[in-house]
């Protein structure tokens, strides 16, 4: 069982809060409220993306929160229309403007094999990564990584990469564990961030995890987050409700047994990870 800390350390040496606020599927006005509320309640890690359409509101919420920028770990992501050297440079510049900052703590390639470059995705990723490496070396990007990359995508990238990705943000949740990707990332010191850590809504109807949550006097969401942390993952729960935003940080005062971790890991019928080689975007 892994020790659970409130921070992970990237291979850069930079610390990253071990729970972040996700903003996927948050409408702009909801993202503003969620980010401002989260920062007021102790969060210091915010995750967004160009395609979410809420970068400007996230940036405004950070500004309005009064929390100094240097205390916040801010992540955004490159969308599928920018998989090239020049495209990546333009995308980073646009996101910096949208979010009202002059650097990102972490910047990710959002998808490894988008439709626009499916016939030359390996070359496109290599050129995109070369641009991100330059921005990493000049300090614009404090860390660089990927999202939704499977083992073959990572192996391809590492053929030409001078900097190994520091993070791979993938779908990790009870019943959706992607063991091959996890093993590869752990072997290469790539931190695994877990988006959609609650899987689909089906998790909240699952009797096994409800029973486990009752045993610990916690919610299903809190148990799912604790499960993620005990695996060494960094969960990014999304919420636009103040009570849930607060509760999602209250997971450092209990520990799941190995037996309960195993039960949660092997849940079925609660959602699968996407196949990035067969998306339609």
C-alpha positions in Angstrom: 0.0 0.0 0.0 1.4 3.4 -1.0 1.8 6.2 1.5 -0.7 9.0 0.8 0.7 12.5 0.9 -0.9 15.9 0.2 1.7 16.5 -2.5 3.5 14.5 -5.1 6.9 15.4 -6.5 7.4 15.5 -10.2 10.7 14.3 -11.6 11.4 18.1 -12.1 11.5 18.3 -8.3 8.4 20.5 -8.4 5.6 19.7 -5.9 2.1 19.2 -7.2 -1.0 19.0 -4.9 -2.2 15.4 -4.9 -5.9 16.4 -5.5 -6.8 18.9 -8.2 -10.1 20.5 -9.3 -11.2 19.3 -12.7 -13.2 21.6 -14.9 -14.1 19.3 -17.8 -17.8 19.8 -18.8 -18.1 22.8 -16.5 -19.8 25.7 -18.3 -17.8 28.9 -18.2 -19.9 30.5 -15.4 -19.9 27.3 -13.4 -16.1 26.9 -13.9 -15.6 30.4 -12.5 -17.7 29.6 -9.4 -16.0 26.2 -8.9 -12.4 27.5 -9.2 -13.0 30.5 -7.0 -14.8 28.3 -4.4 -12.1 25.7 -4.5 -9.3 28.2 -4.0 -11.1 29.8 -1.1 -11.4 26.3 0.5 -7.8 25.2 0.2 -7.4 23.8 -3.3 -4.1 24.9 -5.0 -4.3 22.7 -8.1 -6.6 23.6 -11.0 -7.0 21.6 -14.3 -8.5 23.0 -17.5 -8.0 22.7 -21.3 -8.4 24.7 -24.4 -11.3 22.6 -25.6 -13.2 23.1 -22.4 -14.1 26.6 -23.4 -13.6 27.9 -19.9 -10.0 29.1 -19.8 -10.9 32.7 -19.5 -13.3 32.2 -16.6 -10.8 29.9 -14.8 -8.2 32.6 -15.2 -10.5 35.3 -13.9 -11.5 33.1 -10.9 -7.8 32.7 -10.1 -7.3 36.5 -10.2 -10.4 37.2 -8.2 -9.6 34.6 -5.5 -6.7 36.7 -4.2 -4.5 33.6 -3.9 -1.1 34.5 -5.3 -0.4 32.9 -8.7 2.8 31.3 -7.5 0.8 29.3 -4.9 -1.4 27.7 -7.6 -0.5 24.7 -9.7 -2.3 25.4 -13.0 -2.6 22.9 -15.9 -4.1 23.3 -19.4 -3.9 21.2 -22.6 -3.3 21.4 -26.3 -6.3 20.6 -28.5 -6.3 18.3 -31.5 -6.2 21.1 -34.1 -2.7 22.2 -33.0 -0.5 19.0 -33.4 2.5 20.6 -35.0 5.5 22.6 -34.0 4.1 26.0 -34.9 0.6 25.0 -33.9 1.7 24.1 -30.4 3.5 27.4 -30.0 0.4 29.3 -31.0 -1.8 27.2 -28.8 0.3 27.8 -25.7 0.4 31.6 -26.4 -3.4 31.7 -26.8 -3.9 29.7 -23.5 -1.5 32.0 -21.7 -3.6 35.0 -22.9 -6.9 33.3 -22.0 -5.8 32.4 -18.5 -4.0 35.7 -17.8 -0.7 34.2 -16.8 2.9 34.1 -18.2 3.6 30.5 -17.4 1.9 27.1 -16.8 2.9 24.7 -14.1 1.9 21.8 -16.4 1.0 21.7 -20.1 -0.3 18.5 -21.7 -1.0 17.1 -25.2 -4.6 16.3 -24.8 -5.0 13.3 -27.2 -2.3 11.2 -28.9 -4.1 10.3 -32.1 -6.7 12.9 -33.2 -8.6 12.5 -36.4 -6.8 15.5 -38.0 -3.4 13.7 -37.9 -4.4 10.1 -37.8 -2.3 9.2 -40.9 0.8 10.8 -39.4 0.2 11.0 -35.6 3.7 9.9 -34.6 5.4 12.6 -36.6 2.8 15.2 -35.4 3.4 14.2 -31.8 7.1 14.4 -32.1 7.0 17.9 -33.6 4.5 19.1 -31.0 6.7 17.7 -28.3 9.7 19.5 -29.7 7.9 22.8 -29.3 6.8 22.0 -25.8 10.4 21.0 -24.9 11.6 24.4 -26.0 8.9 26.2 -23.9 9.8 23.9 -21.0 13.5 24.9 -21.3 12.7 28.6 -21.5 10.5 28.4 -18.4 7.1 29.2 -20.0 6.1 25.6 -19.1 7.3 24.4 -15.8 6.5 20.8 -16.7 5.2 19.1 -19.8 3.2 15.9 -20.2 0.5 14.0 -22.1 -3.1 12.9 -21.7 -4.9 9.7 -22.9 -1.6 8.2 -24.1 -1.4 4.4 -24.2 1.8 2.4 -24.1 2.4 2.5 -27.9 1.9 6.3 -28.0 4.4 6.8 -25.2 6.9 4.4 -26.8 6.6 6.3 -30.0 7.1 9.7 -28.3 10.1 8.5 -26.4 11.9 7.6 -29.6 12.6 11.3 -30.3 11.8 13.0 -27.0 14.7 14.7 -25.1 12.4 15.2 -22.1 10.3 12.3 -20.8 6.8 13.4 -20.1 6.4 14.2 -16.4 2.6 13.3 -16.3 0.1 11.2 -18.2 -3.4 12.2 -17.4 -5.8 9.3 -18.2 -9.1 7.9 -17.3 -8.5 6.0 -14.0 -11.4 5.0 -11.7 -12.8 2.0 -9.9 -13.3 -0.6 -12.5 -11.2 1.3 -15.1 -7.6 0.8 -14.1 -5.5 0.5 -17.4 -2.8 -1.7 -15.8 -0.5 -1.8 -18.8 -0.4 2.0 -19.0 0.0 2.3 -15.2 3.0 -0.1 -15.2 4.7 1.6 -18.1 4.3 5.1 -16.5 5.5 3.9 -13.1 8.6 2.3 -14.7 9.4 5.6 -16.5 8.7 7.9 -13.5 5.6 9.4 -15.2 3.0 10.6 -12.7 -0.5 9.3 -13.4 -3.3 11.8 -13.1 -6.8 10.4 -12.9 -9.5 12.3 -14.7 -13.1 11.2 -14.2 -12.0 9.6 -10.9 -15.7 8.7 -10.1 -16.0 7.0 -13.5 -19.6 7.3 -14.7 -22.6 8.0 -12.5 -23.0 4.3 -12.2 -20.4 4.2 -9.5 -22.7 6.0 -7.1 -25.3 3.2 -7.6 -22.9 0.4 -6.9 -23.8 -1.5 -3.7 -20.3 -2.8 -3.0 -18.7 0.6 -2.9 -21.7 2.1 -1.0 -21.2 -0.6 1.7 -17.5 0.2 1.9 -18.2 3.9 2.2 -20.7 3.3 5.0 -18.1 1.3 6.9 -15.7 4.2 6.9 -18.3 6.9 7.5 -17.4 8.5 4.2 -19.2 9.2 0.9 -18.7 7.1 -2.2 -16.9 10.0 -3.8 -14.5 10.2 -0.9 -13.8 6.5 -1.0 -13.1 6.6 -4.7 -10.7 9.5 -4.2 -8.9 7.7 -1.4 -8.7 4.6 -3.6 -7.0 6.7 -6.3 -4.5 8.2 -3.9 -3.6 4.8 -2.4 -2.7 3.6 -5.9 -0.4 6.6 -6.2 -2.7 8.4 -8.7 -3.5 12.1 -8.7 -7.3 12.4 -8.9 -9.0 15.4 -10.5 -12.6 15.5 -9.3 -14.9 17.9 -11.0 -17.8 19.5 -9.1 -19.7 22.8 -9.2 -21.3 22.4 -5.8 -19.6 24.0 -2.8 -20.3 21.2 -0.4 -18.9 18.5 -2.7 -15.9 20.7 -3.6 -15.0 20.9 0.1 -15.8 17.2 0.8 -13.5 16.1 -1.9 -10.5 17.4 0.0 -11.5 15.5 3.2 -9.8 12.2 2.3 -6.6 12.4 4.3 -8.1 11.2 7.6 -8.8 7.6 6.8 -7.1 4.6 5.1 -8.7 1.8 3.1 -7.6 -1.7 3.8 -5.9 -3.7 1.1 -9.0 -5.9 0.9 -11.3 -2.9 0.3 -8.8 -1.5 -2.3 -8.9 -4.8 -4.1 -12.8 -4.9 -4.1 -13.0 -1.3 -5.5 -10.3 -2.0 -8.1 -12.3 -5.0 -9.5 -15.7 -3.4 -9.7 -17.5 -4.0 -12.9 -20.1 -2.1 -14.9 -19.0 1.3 -13.9 -17.5 2.6 -17.1 -14.5 2.0 -19.4 -11.6 4.1 -20.5 -11.9 5.6 -24.1 -9.9 4.2 -27.0 -7.8 7.2 -28.3 -7.0 5.5 -31.6 -10.7 5.3 -32.5 -12.1 8.7 -31.4 -14.1 10.7 -33.9 -12.5 14.0 -33.1 
